[in-house]
Amino acid sequence: MAALGCAADVLQATQEDRFSDMADILIPLIKKNSAATSRLRHDSDDDRDEKEKELQTEALLCAFQTLGKTWPNNTQTQG
C-alpha cells in the first residue's frame, strides 16, 4: 500500500499518463477485495476477522486514492 501511495504521488506530481497501467494493477485488486470484504461481513465477528476487514478496507481505500491521483488530464485516456 505504501508503494502504491508513493507511485500515485509521483505520477500526480509529474503528470505522467500511466493510468491504464495502474488500472490494470488496481482493478483486479479492487474486485478481489470487494468480494472478500462482502464475505467477511456475513461471517463470524472475532478479532481476526475484524483485523482482516480493516486491512481489506485500507487496501480498497488505497486503490481508489491511487486511481484518483493517477487520473489523466488526457481526454483520450479518460475515454
PyRosetta script that sets phi, psi and omega in degrees:
from pyrosetta import init, pose_from_sequence

init()
pose = pose_from_sequence("MAALGCAADVLQATQEDRFSDMADILIPLIKKNSAATSRLRHDSDDDRDEKEKELQTEALLCAFQTLGKTWPNNTQTQG")
pose.set_psi(1, -38.2)
pose.set_omega(1, 178.4)
pose.set_phi(2, -63.6)
pose.set_psi(2, -40.8)
pose.set_omega(2, 179.7)
pose.set_phi(3, -64.6)
pose.set_psi(3, -41.7)
pose.set_omega(3, 178.3)
pose.set_phi(4, -64.1)
pose.set_psi(4, -41.5)
pose.set_omega(4, 178.5)
pose.set_phi(5, -62.4)
pose.set_psi(5, -42.5)
pose.set_omega(5, 178.6)
pose.set_phi(6, -66.4)
pose.set_psi(6, -43.4)
pose.set_omega(6, 179.0)
pose.set_phi(7, -61.6)
pose.set_psi(7, -41.7)
pose.set_omega(7, 179.0)
pose.set_phi(8, -63.1)
pose.set_psi(8, -42.7)
pose.set_omega(8, 179.0)
pose.set_phi(9, -62.6)
pose.set_psi(9, -42.5)
pose.set_omega(9, 179.9)
pose.set_phi(10, -65.3)
pose.set_psi(10, -46.1)
pose.set_omega(10, -179.8)
pose.set_phi(11, -64.3)
pose.set_psi(11, -36.9)
pose.set_omega(11, 178.4)
pose.set_phi(12, -67.4)
pose.set_psi(12, -43.8)
pose.set_omega(12, -178.2)
pose.set_phi(13, -67.9)
pose.set_psi(13, -35.9)
pose.set_omega(13, -176.8)
pose.set_phi(14, -91.6)
pose.set_psi(14, -7.2)
pose.set_omega(14, -179.0)
pose.set_phi(15, 60.6)
pose.set_psi(15, 26.8)
pose.set_omega(15, 176.7)
pose.set_phi(16, -70.8)
pose.set_psi(16, 137.4)
pose.set_omega(16, 179.7)
pose.set_phi(17, -93.2)
pose.set_psi(17, 84.9)
pose.set_omega(17, 178.1)
pose.set_phi(18, -120.2)
pose.set_psi(18, 25.6)
pose.set_omega(18, -176.4)
pose.set_phi(19, -59.8)
pose.set_psi(19, -44.5)
pose.set_omega(19, -177.3)
pose.set_phi(20, -64.1)
pose.set_psi(20, -36.2)
pose.set_omega(20, 176.6)
pose.set_phi(21, -64.5)
pose.set_psi(21, -44.0)
pose.set_omega(21, 179.7)
pose.set_phi(22, -68.1)
pose.set_psi(22, -38.4)
pose.set_omega(22, 179.2)
pose.set_phi(23, -64.2)
pose.set_psi(23, -38.0)
pose.set_omega(23, 177.5)
pose.set_phi(24, -60.9)
pose.set_psi(24, -32.0)
pose.set_omega(24, 178.8)
pose.set_phi(25, -82.2)
pose.set_psi(25, -44.4)
pose.set_omega(25, -168.5)
pose.set_phi(26, -84.9)
pose.set_psi(26, -34.0)
pose.set_omega(26, -176.9)
pose.set_phi(27, -63.0)
pose.set_psi(27, -43.9)
pose.set_omega(27, 174.2)
pose.set_phi(28, -61.7)
pose.set_psi(28, -36.4)
pose.set_omega(28, 177.0)
pose.set_phi(29, -62.8)
pose.set_psi(29, -42.8)
pose.set_omega(29, 179.5)
pose.set_phi(30, -63.6)
pose.set_psi(30, -46.6)
pose.set_omega(30, -180.0)
pose.set_phi(31, -61.3)
pose.set_psi(31, -43.5)
pose.set_omega(31, -179.2)
pose.set_phi(32, -64.4)
pose.set_psi(32, -48.0)
pose.set_omega(32, -177.8)
pose.set_phi(33, -70.1)
pose.set_psi(33, -32.5)
pose.set_omega(33, 177.6)
pose.set_phi(34, -64.7)
pose.set_psi(34, -44.1)
pose.set_omega(34, 178.7)
pose.set_phi(35, -66.0)
pose.set_psi(35, -42.4)
pose.set_omega(35, -179.3)
pose.set_phi(36, -66.3)
pose.set_psi(36, -40.1)
pose.set_omega(36, 179.1)
pose.set_phi(37, -65.2)
pose.set_psi(37, -39.3)
pose.set_omega(37, 178.2)
pose.set_phi(38, -62.1)
pose.set_psi(38, -42.6)
pose.set_omega(38, 178.5)
pose.set_phi(39, -64.7)
pose.set_psi(39, -40.0)
pose.set_omega(39, -177.6)
pose.set_phi(40, -67.6)
pose.set_psi(40, -28.5)
pose.set_omega(40, 179.2)
pose.set_phi(41, -62.4)
pose.set_psi(41, -30.6)
pose.set_omega(41, -176.2)
pose.set_phi(42, -93.7)
pose.set_psi(42, -7.1)
pose.set_omega(42, -179.9)
pose.set_phi(43, -89.2)
pose.set_psi(43, -173.8)
pose.set_omega(43, -179.2)
pose.set_phi(44, -65.4)
pose.set_psi(44, 159.7)
pose.set_omega(44, -174.9)
pose.set_phi(45, -108.8)
pose.set_psi(45, 48.2)
pose.set_omega(45, 177.0)
pose.set_phi(46, -81.8)
pose.set_psi(46, 173.0)
pose.set_omega(46, -174.9)
pose.set_phi(47, -59.9)
pose.set_psi(47, -37.8)
pose.set_omega(47, -178.7)
pose.set_phi(48, -64.5)
pose.set_psi(48, -44.1)
pose.set_omega(48, 178.2)
pose.set_phi(49, -63.8)
pose.set_psi(49, -38.1)
pose.set_omega(49, 179.7)
pose.set_phi(50, -63.7)
pose.set_psi(50, -43.7)
pose.set_omega(50, 178.2)
pose.set_phi(51, -65.4)
pose.set_psi(51, -38.1)
pose.set_omega(51, 178.3)
pose.set_phi(52, -63.8)
pose.set_psi(52, -42.6)
pose.set_omega(52, 178.0)
pose.set_phi(53, -62.2)
pose.set_psi(53, -42.3)
pose.set_omega(53, 179.5)
pose.set_phi(54, -62.6)
pose.set_psi(54, -43.8)
pose.set_omega(54, 179.5)
pose.set_phi(55, -64.2)
pose.set_psi(55, -42.8)
pose.set_omega(55, 179.0)
pose.set_phi(56, -66.7)
pose.set_psi(56, -36.9)
pose.set_omega(56, 177.2)
pose.set_phi(57, -66.0)
pose.set_psi(57, -41.5)
pose.set_omega(57, 176.9)
pose.set_phi(58, -63.0)
pose.set_psi(58, -39.1)
pose.set_omega(58, 178.5)
pose.set_phi(59, -64.9)
pose.set_psi(59, -42.1)
pose.set_omega(59, 177.2)
pose.set_phi(60, -64.0)
pose.set_psi(60, -43.7)
pose.set_omega(60, 178.6)
pose.set_phi(61, -60.2)
pose.set_psi(61, -45.1)
pose.set_omega(61, 178.4)
pose.set_phi(62, -61.1)
pose.set_psi(62, -43.2)
pose.set_omega(62, -179.3)
pose.set_phi(63, -63.3)
pose.set_psi(63, -44.8)
pose.set_omega(63, -179.7)
pose.set_phi(64, -68.6)
pose.set_psi(64, -38.6)
pose.set_omega(64, 177.0)
pose.set_phi(65, -64.1)
pose.set_psi(65, -40.4)
pose.set_omega(65, 179.2)
pose.set_phi(66, -63.8)
pose.set_psi(66, -44.9)
pose.set_omega(66, 177.4)
pose.set_phi(67, -61.3)
pose.set_psi(67, -40.5)
pose.set_omega(67, 178.8)
pose.set_phi(68, -64.2)
pose.set_psi(68, -42.3)
pose.set_omega(68, -179.8)
pose.set_phi(69, -70.7)
pose.set_psi(69, -26.9)
pose.set_omega(69, -178.5)
pose.set_phi(70, -96.5)
pose.set_psi(70, 5.7)
pose.set_omega(70, 179.8)
pose.set_phi(71, -59.0)
pose.set_psi(71, 127.7)
pose.set_omega(71, -173.2)
pose.set_phi(72, -80.6)
pose.set_psi(72, 153.4)
pose.set_omega(72, 172.1)
pose.set_phi(73, -83.2)
pose.set_psi(73, -17.5)
pose.set_omega(73, -178.9)
pose.set_phi(74, -71.0)
pose.set_psi(74, 118.4)
pose.set_omega(74, -177.1)
pose.set_phi(75, -66.4)
pose.set_psi(75, -28.0)
pose.set_omega(75, 178.1)
pose.set_phi(76, -65.6)
pose.set_psi(76, -43.6)
pose.set_omega(76, 178.0)
pose.set_phi(77, -68.6)
pose.set_psi(77, -38.0)
pose.set_omega(77, 179.0)
pose.set_phi(78, -59.3)
pose.set_psi(78, -35.6)
pose.set_omega(78, 179.4)
pose.set_phi(79, -67.4)
pose.dump_pdb("model.pdb")
